[in-house]
């Protein structure tokens, strides 16, 4: 399967040209034009790499890189920007970048840097993964939307599946409520928050037979899935 690359660039023409070039080289490339849609895209899909501009209309690429790093420590990040000051380059690397390339740039130089960085990245890099998770006495298979205990197999809904997957990816840590809402509904508001609470209640019922499993509500912040040893 072709590696998928997220491009966050507010210059539409430049972004489309880069997207077209990467597509012609065999990659799947998705373009976002600002921080909000960039983070939303990252949370809702599987990416092998992120290419970020520094100057964006609703923030900057440094902050976005830090948000991405909080959610995934391994996904490679390249800054591709007109900002060439040493201080900007330092900020870029401090925010988690693997490389910092200034505009104008040679497209094939970028291409070979992408290939080199991806070769060094041996893990699956994403905000979401299809690995199976052991949760107490249950086995959760997100690829097939199943939750199994012994010989009993329950097929859960698509929304339940995505919510549980995000909780498992942050095992024994807080998964922020707004993170789930933006990833699955595209925005965070009161009514979608209430819908999420209903799905969480259903997931708790599914685990009712194993007292070691808890989905803790951290008031006004999010949820923590724990069982003493999720793998």
N, C-alpha and C positions, 0 to 999 in steps of 0.2 A: 504494500500500500504506500502511496506517495506521502512524503512528509507534509504536514500541514503547517503553514506559516501565517501568523497573525501580523498584519501591517497596521500600525496606528500612525496616520499621517493626515494632517488637516488640509494639505494642498491636494485637492481632488485629482487634478491632472497628473501630478507627480505620483500619487498613490496608485492610480489606475495603470500608469506606465510600468511601475514596479510590479504590480500584481500581474500584468500581462506578461512581463519578462519572466517572472518566476514560474508562471503557468507554462510558458513555452519550454522551460527547462525541466518540466516534469513534476513540479511541486503543486500542491493545492494552496492557494493564497487567498486569505480573506482580508478585506480592507475595512477599517473603522476610522472615522474622521475626528473623534475626540476621546477624551479620557473615559467618559461614561460608557459609550458604546464599546470602547476597547476592553474595559474590564468586564462588561456584560458578555461580550463575545468569548473572552478567556474563560470565564466561569461556566459557560454553557457548552463548551466544546473541548476537543482534544487537540493541542497544538504541540509541535515539535520545536518551535522557535517563535520568538516575538521580535519584530523589528519596530522600534519606536522613534518617533520624532521627539525632540525636547519641548518645542513650543507648540502648545495645543490650546484651542479656544476656551476650554473649561478647566485648565490646570496645566501641568507640565509632565513630560515623560518621566522625570525623575521620581515624582510621586507615584505615577502609575507603575513603574518598575518595582518600587517598594511594595505596593499592594500585591503585585504578581508574586514577588518573592515571599510574602507572608503566606501565600497559598500554595506555592510550589517552589522548593529550594533548588530544583535542578533544571528547569526549563531554560534553555539558553536565551539571552537577551542581547540584541545588538542595537545600539543607538545609531541612527542615520539622520544627521542634522546639519544645519548651516552654522550652528554655534561652535566655534573653533577655539574659544579661550581655554587656557589650561584649567582654570577653575571649573568650567563646565565639564571638561573631560574627567576631572577628579570626582565631581558630583556624580557623573554617570557611573563610574566604576564603584563608587561608594554605595550607590543605590542597587547594585547587583549586576551590572552589565558584564558581558563576556568580551565585548569589543565596542569601540566607539569610532565611527567613520564619519568624516565631515564631507559636506557637499561643497562643490560638485565631486562626484565619484565615478569611477569606472565600473560599469555594471558587472563585468566579468571578474573584476577584483572582488566585488561583493559576493558574487556567486561562489568563488573558490573559498572565501572566508566562511560562508554558510556551510559548504561541504565539509570543511575542516572541523568546524565547531560541532556539526552534527555527528561526525565520525567519533569525536571524543565523548559525545554524550551517549552512553550505552544504556541508560535507563529510559523507560517510557515516561515522557514528560507531558503533564497535562494538569488541568483543574479537575478532570474526571477520568476515571480508569474503569476497565471492565474486569479487573481481578476479582476473584472470589474472596469473601471475608468470613472468618470464623467469629461468630458473636455468641458467646456462651455455648449453649448446646445446639445452636443453629448454624447453618451454612447459608450465607447469602450470595447468590449468583446474579449480579446485576445484568449480565449479558442476556440471560434467559428470564429475568424478572421472577426469580424463584427464591423462596425462603423455606429451607428444609430442616426438619428435626427428626432424626431416625428415618423411618420410611414415609413419614408424612411430609408432603411437598405442597406448599401453597404458592400459587402464582399471584403476585401482587400487581397493582395498577402501575401505569407508567409514572404518574406523579409520585406515588409511594416509593417506587424504585429509585427515582432520581433523588428524592429527599434522603432516603436511607443511605444511598451511595455517598452523598455529601457528608452526612454524619460520620460514616465509616472512615472517610478520608481524613477527618479531623479527630480520630479516635482519642478519647479521653481528654479532648480539648474543646473549647467553645467553638461551635459553628455559629457564626453570627446570623441572626434572623434576616437582616437586610441582604446578606450575601445569598441566602437561599432564595429569597423573593426575587432578587434581580436575575439570578441564574435561571429560574424556572418560570417566572411570570413577566420578567422584563422591567419591573418597577416595584418599589416598596411603598405600600400604603396600608391603611388600617384594615380595609376589607380583605385584601389579599393576605394580610397577616392573620386574620381570623380563619381564613381558609386553611392556611398552613397549620394553625393550631388543631384543626379538625384532623388533618392528615397525621400529625404527631400523635394524637389520641388513638388513632387506628393502629399505628405502629406499636404503641405501648401494649395494646390488646393482643397483638400477634405474639409478643414476647411474654405474655402473662404467665406461661408455664415455667419460666426460668427466673427465679427471684434474684439471680445475680446480675441480670440485665436491667439497666436503668437509662431512661432518656430524661435527664434532668433539665428543668426549665430554669435558666438564669434570667431573672426578671429584667425585661426591657432590653436584653442583650442577645440571647440566643439559646442554644441547647447543647448539652454534652451527652454523648452516647458512651456508656461505659459498661464493662462486665468484668473488670479486673485483668483483662488480657485479650483484647481483640487483635487478631492477626490477619 
